[in-house]
Amino acid sequence: PGRHLYLRVWRAQVGRVSLFLLDSNDPQNSPWDRAITASLYAPGQELRLIQEIILGVGGWLALKKMGIKPIVCHMNEGHAAFVVLARAYSFMHEEGGCSFLEALWATRAGNVFTTHTPVEAGFDRFDRDLLKKYAKHYTEAQGLSPNDLVVMGLKTEKDDISPFNIALLALSGSCFVNGVSRLHAQVSKRIFQSRYPRWPENEVPIDYVTNGVHIPTWDSPAAQRLWSLSSPTECGPDCIDYEAGKIARQSDQDIWNFRALARKDLIDYARRRHARQMQEHGASSEEIEAARHVLDPNTLTIGFARRATAYKRTNLLLRDEEKLVSILTNHDKPVQLLMAAKAHPADIAGKEMVKQMANFADRLDIMDRVIFLEDYDIDLAQHLQAGVDLWINTPLRPNEACGTSGMKVLANGGLNLSTLDGWWDEAYDPRVGWLLGDEGDEIESPAGFGPERDDSDARNLYRLLEEEVIPLFYQRDDQGVPSSWVAKIKASMTELTPRYSANRMMKEYVEKVYQPAADAYRKRTKEGAKLAKELVGWQKRINQCWRGVHFGHLKVTRDEEDWWHFQVEVYLGDVYPDDIQVELYADSLPQSSRGEETRPARILMDQKGLLAGSVNGFVYYADVPANRHAEDYTPRIVPYHPDAFVPQEDSHILWMR
Ligand SMILES: *Cc1c(COP(=O)(O)O)cnc(C)c1O
């Protein structure tokens, strides 16, 4: 607030991409300011706010200084949302004759916001006074009041109690918004619904691009060889075609040999790491020597590693330890378990879970079957995900926005068993893996934590392992190959690997988001932001005159051929007919009421002409097949401009009833 801060810029070259990092640790800054960028999760609201100002405003200024002029700004989570303001501010000054509001409309078309959490508490919030303290100089320079800024972080303008929510600034400052899986988009629509009052939840403008993993980072050298054999032309690891889908043509034996080698590599790695761990804990030399011989390279190997936190239910597998021990130590069909976890330092429940896992692994009766590997990090994950036969995930639906750890086993021929959450909700199919719990169409409330739920999921997990997973793994043909298991591996590798890869994700971002955003940005900003200015005028008219819009009579008739004819009178007051659209809307119907599920319907009504004897009154009509009740449909009026995003940029709506 009124002092200077110097930021240093570091550049890391990641392949062809430059990654710039901001750093306040410069001798020209005060000691307190030098520490601003010292830690990721800064304690306290004020430091967090300063970090986010640095990221959004400082980040934008740094790019500008380096002569980089982005057309699309992608905010990955809300933390960088102040870029919306910095960008509009620059635009206003560079394109003379443009107000801040016009600059905001011009640049918003090039802003993209990806939300990453299905938990509302996951968004950063700031006290209004704190925000005003830091925004004062900034808003004054733009002829705004600090309240104009506060409103951008609220769900509605009339809200005068909520703190400023940074995710809402990102939302109101972007024309393109997405979640990171199909289910997460549904949950996000619910979270942000109240920002679009009276709009149906399914029309909340949040799309999705499901995350994917960078396969070359996660597949083992052995997997790369297998994939390159299966590529159209044999080639090195740089030109593997993960989409060619030829894995299925490899013989079952080849696949099974590949899996055996992968498992053996993991066991070797786990033994080494385990022995080192024991050494660090001061174990005797005999104990360390014994640690070099634990695990067995021919036993079904399960991986269970994650960030330990309540919703992931990191200890679900350990809910009934005796039961788990009996599964692991089955004489004919043994199972071994590799576990790893890390908790956030402030997450006490998470730390307890890690402790429980470590203690379980210390039990003497399962010493050769279960290992807890410390320091869960990318290196450990790469080995685990390359070698395990089965990867288990237990998040409580719908709390996992996407989840990526399960994707990392795909290219390596590991199989997934998970609750229907995040990416698994769209990827699961009985041919490729296992489902824990029920299908659950409804998005259960995130408050649905509970011991009963955990008990029943744990029982299901043990049952699934005992009755389906383990028998399938040990069911061998004459050659010793578990052909049904290998069939699952083939289906999972060919169908899921390309779908959950970063390549697919990037392509989708380019096609669904970046290209349209770049086009819209160019259109709005050209010729002195002519279109942006027009849009500001359009929205002003709607805002000022909306109250005068109302409906007259509705007439519905049914014809011989079973069509409904809807005819409705509309009075527009001072709103231009071109500024709105009249629609018929019908909600979706649940599956149960009429056999099959009915999707929501949105039908554009045509203008028939002026309503006799009225001023700016019109008749609109639409014909619809009578396969739904006429009462299902409600006429409504929504703002319209061919280049505006509705309801994203204007959320007015008028329902007839
Ligand atoms: C992939 C990965 C994660 C994230 O896994 P999720 O399933 O997305 O929670 C966490 N830690 C490490 C070390 C990983 O490799």
Ligand as a Chemical Component Dictionary entry (heavy atoms), coordinates in Angstrom:
data_LIG
# 
_chem_comp.id                   LIG 
_chem_comp.type                 NON-POLYMER 
_chem_comp.pdbx_formal_charge   0 
_chem_comp.three_letter_code    LIG 
# 
loop_
_chem_comp_atom.comp_id 
_chem_comp_atom.atom_id 
_chem_comp_atom.alt_atom_id 
_chem_comp_atom.type_symbol 
_chem_comp_atom.charge 
_chem_comp_atom.model_Cartn_x 
_chem_comp_atom.model_Cartn_y 
_chem_comp_atom.model_Cartn_z 
_chem_comp_atom.pdbx_ordinal 
LIG C1 C1 C 0 0.627  -37.839 -8.972 1  
LIG C2 C2 C 0 1.118  -37.497 -7.647 2  
LIG C3 C3 C 0 0.265  -36.893 -6.717 3  
LIG C4 C4 C 0 -1.161 -36.541 -7.033 4  
LIG O1 O1 O 0 -1.969 -37.653 -7.030 5  
LIG P1 P1 P 0 -3.550 -37.449 -7.010 6  
LIG O2 O2 O 0 -4.131 -38.777 -7.255 7  
LIG O3 O3 O 0 -3.865 -36.477 -8.119 8  
LIG O4 O4 O 0 -3.886 -36.872 -5.701 9  
LIG C5 C5 C 0 0.740  -36.585 -5.447 10 
LIG N1 N1 N 0 2.025  -36.855 -5.123 11 
LIG C6 C6 C 0 2.882  -37.434 -5.988 12 
LIG C7 C7 C 0 4.276  -37.716 -5.561 13 
LIG C8 C8 C 0 2.462  -37.779 -7.273 14 
LIG O5 O5 O 0 3.316  -38.329 -8.136 15 
# 
loop_
_chem_comp_bond.comp_id 
_chem_comp_bond.atom_id_1 
_chem_comp_bond.atom_id_2 
_chem_comp_bond.value_order 
_chem_comp_bond.pdbx_ordinal 
LIG C1 C2 SING 1  
LIG C2 C3 SING 2  
LIG C2 C8 DOUB 3  
LIG C3 C4 SING 4  
LIG C3 C5 DOUB 5  
LIG C4 O1 SING 6  
LIG O1 P1 SING 7  
LIG P1 O2 DOUB 8  
LIG P1 O3 SING 9  
LIG P1 O4 SING 10 
LIG C5 N1 SING 11 
LIG N1 C6 DOUB 12 
LIG C6 C7 SING 13 
LIG C6 C8 SING 14 
LIG C8 O5 SING 15 
# 
